[in-house]
């Protein structure tokens, strides 16, 4: 199965967050990423972004998202 890969800007847009918040999530290990070459561009699998959203929605209560 071929995974759809999105760049940082498109991934942030997909999640509805800023690129800097996306970078923080990756640095914290909360969001897996694919990096090409040692200093290459970072890409995110659409499947992983979808799973991230689903996990966050599992924490939705009457007051909204848990932080």
BALO-340592 format. One record per residue (C-alpha): residue number from 1; z, y negated, x negated. Coordinates in steps of 0.5 Angstrom, whole numbers, m for minus. Example, Ala and Ser with C-alpha at 12.3 -4.5 7.8 and 13.67 -1.06 7.14 Angstrom:
! BALO-340592
+-----+-------+-------+-------+
!   n !    c3 !    c2 !    c1 !
+-----+-------+-------+-------+
!   1 !    16 !     9 !   m25 !
!   2 !    14 !     2 !   m27 !
+-----+-------+-------+-------+
This chain:
! BALO-340592
+-----+-------+-------+-------+
!   n !    c3 !    c2 !    c1 !
+-----+-------+-------+-------+
!   1 !     0 !     0 !     0 !
!   2 !    m2 !    m7 !    m3 !
!   3 !     3 !   m12 !    m2 !
!   4 !     2 !   m19 !    m1 !
!   5 !     4 !   m24 !    m6 !
!   6 !     6 !   m31 !    m5 !
!   7 !     7 !   m37 !   m10 !
!   8 !    14 !   m41 !   m10 !
!   9 !    11 !   m46 !    m5 !
!  10 !     9 !   m41 !     0 !
!  11 !    15 !   m37 !     0 !
!  12 !    19 !   m43 !     1 !
!  13 !    15 !   m45 !     7 !
!  14 !    15 !   m38 !     9 !
!  15 !    23 !   m38 !     9 !
!  16 !    23 !   m45 !    11 !
!  17 !    27 !   m48 !     5 !
!  18 !    26 !   m52 !    m1 !
!  19 !    23 !   m49 !    m7 !
!  20 !    29 !   m51 !   m11 !
!  21 !    33 !   m47 !    m6 !
!  22 !    28 !   m41 !    m7 !
!  23 !    30 !   m42 !   m14 !
!  24 !    37 !   m41 !   m13 !
!  25 !    37 !   m35 !    m9 !
!  26 !    32 !   m32 !   m14 !
!  27 !    37 !   m34 !   m20 !
!  28 !    43 !   m31 !   m16 !
!  29 !    40 !   m25 !   m15 !
!  30 !    39 !   m25 !    m7 !
!  31 !    32 !   m25 !    m7 !
!  32 !    27 !   m21 !   m11 !
!  33 !    21 !   m24 !   m15 !
!  34 !    16 !   m21 !   m19 !
!  35 !    14 !   m25 !   m25 !
!  36 !     8 !   m24 !   m29 !
!  37 !     8 !   m24 !   m37 !
!  38 !    14 !   m26 !   m40 !
!  39 !    14 !   m34 !   m38 !
!  40 !     9 !   m33 !   m33 !
!  41 !     8 !   m35 !   m25 !
!  42 !    14 !   m32 !   m20 !
!  43 !    11 !   m29 !   m14 !
!  44 !    15 !   m26 !    m8 !
!  45 !    13 !   m20 !    m4 !
!  46 !    12 !   m22 !     3 !
!  47 !    15 !   m16 !     5 !
!  48 !    22 !   m18 !     1 !
!  49 !    22 !   m25 !     4 !
!  50 !    21 !   m21 !    11 !
!  51 !    27 !   m17 !     9 !
!  52 !    31 !   m23 !     7 !
!  53 !    30 !   m26 !    14 !
!  54 !    32 !   m20 !    17 !
!  55 !    38 !   m19 !    13 !
!  56 !    40 !   m26 !    15 !
!  57 !    39 !   m26 !    22 !
!  58 !    44 !   m20 !    22 !
!  59 !    49 !   m25 !    20 !
!  60 !    47 !   m30 !    26 !
!  61 !    53 !   m31 !    31 !
!  62 !    55 !   m36 !    36 !
!  63 !    55 !   m41 !    31 !
!  64 !    49 !   m40 !    27 !
!  65 !    48 !   m37 !    20 !
!  66 !    53 !   m35 !    16 !
!  67 !    54 !   m38 !     9 !
+-----+-------+-------+-------+
